[in-house]
């Protein structure tokens, strides 16, 4: 993952994530909203194929299954890391 922007005050983060052909990411929870824009290639998650140009929103409290990419892909991600740190601190 290549971090493009990190705001230490607000926790906002923007990153590029490359999925190599045949790779996968483990199932995970979303403690905050995450925006994902597919720049190249594609990936499969939760029964849906996402390809170049697709925009996916993972809502706060949602859970994704395993994300896999047969062709590989390049994703632009945006999220707020402080939101999850604050949630963990208050638990």
Secondary structure by P-SEA (a helix, b strand, c coil): cccccccccccbbbbbbbbcccccccbbbbcbbbbbbbcccccccccccccccbbbbbcccccccbbbbcccbbbbbbbbaaaaaaaaaac
